[in-house]
């Protein structure tokens, strides 16, 4: 699986890019049958999301626990819905 260090997150102009790269190598040697085997694997992905203007880019946070990447996208204070108010007619 992927580790925390494999991930990279970038936020530019309200575009969040999440990418990951992982390399692994497995070696096996059998002296009885006189062979050595090496396996190499490389995995990568990249995904870009366009975020709404209401997201506070300065407060975006990410955590990685139990193999799951969590990205918190808080909204700006001015974008939060305010309760309706009654307007008196003069």
C-alpha positions in Angstrom: 0.0 0.0 0.0 0.9 3.7 -0.1 2.5 5.6 2.7 2.0 9.1 3.9 5.4 10.1 2.2 4.1 8.9 -1.2 1.4 11.6 -1.4 1.8 15.1 -2.6 -0.9 17.8 -2.4 -0.8 21.2 -4.2 -3.3 24.0 -4.2 -3.0 26.6 -6.9 -5.7 29.0 -8.1 -8.5 27.0 -6.4 -7.3 23.8 -8.1 -6.3 21.0 -5.7 -4.0 18.4 -7.1 -3.5 15.1 -5.3 -0.8 12.8 -6.6 1.1 9.8 -5.3 4.1 7.8 -6.5 5.3 4.4 -5.0 8.2 2.2 -6.0 8.9 -1.2 -4.6 11.5 -3.9 -5.2 11.3 -7.5 -4.1 14.3 -9.8 -4.3 14.3 -13.6 -3.9 17.3 -15.8 -4.0 17.3 -19.6 -4.1 20.7 -21.2 -3.8 19.4 -24.8 -4.1 17.9 -24.1 -7.6 20.5 -21.4 -8.4 18.3 -18.5 -9.3 17.8 -14.9 -8.2 14.5 -13.1 -8.9 14.0 -9.3 -8.7 10.6 -7.7 -9.1 10.1 -4.0 -9.5 6.8 -2.2 -9.4 6.0 1.5 -9.9 2.6 3.0 -9.3 1.5 6.6 -9.6 -1.7 8.6 -10.0 -2.7 12.2 -10.2 -6.1 13.8 -9.8 -7.0 17.5 -9.9 -10.2 19.1 -8.4 -11.5 22.6 -9.1 -12.6 23.9 -5.7 -15.5 26.4 -5.3 -14.6 30.0 -4.4 -16.2 29.4 -1.0 -13.3 27.2 0.1 -10.7 28.8 2.3 -7.5 27.7 0.6 -5.3 29.0 3.4 -7.0 26.6 5.9 -7.0 23.4 3.8 -5.6 20.5 5.8 -4.8 16.8 5.1 -4.3 13.8 7.3 -3.4 10.2 6.5 -4.6 7.5 8.9 -5.1 3.8 8.5 -4.4 4.0 4.8 -7.0 6.7 4.1 -6.2 10.2 3.0 -8.6 12.8 4.6 -8.6 16.3 3.1 -10.5 19.0 5.0 -11.8 21.9 2.9 -13.2 24.6 5.2 -15.4 27.4 3.8 -14.7 31.1 4.1 -16.6 32.9 6.8 -18.2 35.2 4.3 -19.4 32.2 2.3 -21.3 30.7 5.2 -25.1 30.9 5.0 -26.4 33.6 7.4 -29.9 33.2 8.9 -32.7 35.2 7.3 -33.6 38.5 8.9 -36.9 40.3 8.6 -36.7 43.7 7.1 -39.1 46.4 8.4 -41.0 48.4 5.8 -40.7 52.2 6.5 
